[in-house]
Amino acid sequence: MASSEEKQAQPFADIFSEDEAEKSFLLSKPTCLIILGKPGSGKKTLARKLAQIWKCIFIDALEVIQTNIQEKTEYGFKCQELLFKGQSISEELVTEMILKKIESPQVTHFGYVLSGFPSLSEEYMTVSQQVEKIKNLKLKPDFLINIKTEEDTLKKSEFLHQLVQRPEDFLENAEKRVGKYKDIMLHPLEDLMAEQDCERLIEVDGNQQPDDLLVSVAVQLQSLGVRTGAPITRLQCDEEEMLEGLEDGELFRVLSSYQLIAHSYRWRRSRWGKVCPVALKKGDIVMGNPDLAVSFSSVLSFLGKMYILSSLEALRVFMLNPRPYLLPPMPLPPCKVLVFGPPFSGRTTLCNLIAHKYKGKVLDMAKLIQPHLEKAKEENLEQMRRDIIEKAITAVKNRMEEQSTESAYQE
């Protein structure tokens, strides 16, 4: 009864909690989409454009290959090696790269738009096995977008014969691929779509122009309340401006006016202040570099805060996925406890109890220093071995020189 009276007494109280809204966003699952359709229906074009406007990560076989080569990853070196030898990249390797990309920190924050998977090729996995992979993904697709085409768009164009065509675009090859799609892929995909809720399945007419098709999908997603991703933008000024040495208040005032996404929309100071969120998550209080300030590129009020990173590496990992560094209980200042005492006094037991109670981490100096001692021991042994070999070689050379000198005198 008292609670109802309190509600009536404060009818205009703001029940919106910015901290709760921010926490809800950081814990939320990013939007994940899969584009389905027969070969030549425009899946890749739609997926690429949709990823751009929805701030998601575009995932496609060719895209992941090029990205791994550009970033010089282990997969990229494997792909380059195969291509330099004139060999094709195996379906198994492509599938591994796609699944690895879906599990990457960047996708964990932004979500994805997946095209070209399941694949018509059953060299590595059957279509049914690929569909099972989709069902068992850690980041399952939220929406399946099926492009339905009833007319043969290849035959419809009057000017197609005047254009440069790829071998797979020749009419006979395209018809063969479409036939294979209907034979081995259509039924598993229909079963997958039948398992989805009606709101999770979006069907669009593929006979539209690409831009109209994109608008049709975007309108349906917006009507379902799907939220776009929240990319990170660096707060930099077009002109050279010295930020070092500014007091905190003046510094944040200057940074709040950089890279505005709307008129009179200024960035706000976060609870981290000048402390680097990445360093703080690791247990260190490190002041950030004003030249490495960032914020979410979103008009959502609870995201319009500034964060200052301490290094380029911290900036890189934060821009890939800021969620682990912003989730509660952060920003939590680290508490470092040193436990010392004579042998057999219970130091280790006490450390473990404190760490368990306060969810801390035990750093045992004996264990930490052991690998360095072993490495130093190996280096010393290796140096001793080299010195002994060098001395032996020198002794042999000197002995051979003495023998040659004695033989010369005798002659």
Number of C-alpha atoms within 10 A of each C-alpha: 5 7 8 8 9 10 11 11 10 9 8 8 9 7 6 8 10 12 11 11 15 17 16 12 16 18 13 11 15 24 24 21 24 22 20 25 21 22 20 18 20 19 22 20 13 22 26 19 16 21 21 13 12 20 19 27 25 22 25 21 17 11 13 20 19 15 14 19 17 11 11 13 12 10 19 19 15 16 21 18 13 14 12 10 8 9 11 10 15 12 16 12 14 19 19 12 20 20 15 11 21 23 15 14 18 20 22 22 25 23 29 28 30 27 23 19 19 24 18 18 14 15 10 14 17 16 21 17 14 18 19 14 15 18 13 10 12 12 18 18 19 18 22 21 21 22 20 15 16 8 10 12 12 14 10 9 9 8 8 12 9 7 7 8 10 7 10 14 15 14 12 11 12 16 17 14 18 17 15 16 18 12 10 16 21 18 14 17 18 11 11 16 19 11 11 13 9 10 12 17 16 17 16 17 16 22 17 12 11 16 11 13 17 18 14 16 18 16 11 15 18 11 9 11 9 15 12 18 21 20 18 16 14 19 23 17 13 8 6 7 10 9 15 10 9 12 10 11 9 12 15 21 15 16 22 21 16 17 19 14 12 9 6 8 14 17 26 19 18 18 14 20 17 23 21 26 31 25 18 19 19 10 14 16 17 16 17 22 18 22 19 18 23 25 24 21 18 17 14 11 13 18 19 20 19 23 28 26 26 22 16 11 11 17 21 12 14 22 20 17 19 22 18 16 20 19 16 12 9 15 18 13 13 14 9 11 11 7 10 11 8 7 8 8 10 12 14 14 11 12 20 15 13 14 15 12 9 9 10 16 12 15 12 10 8 9 9 10 11 11 11 11 12 11 12 12 12 12 12 12 12 12 12 12 12 12 12 12 12 12 12 12 12 12 12 12 12 12 12 12 12 12 11 11 11 11 10 9 7 6 5
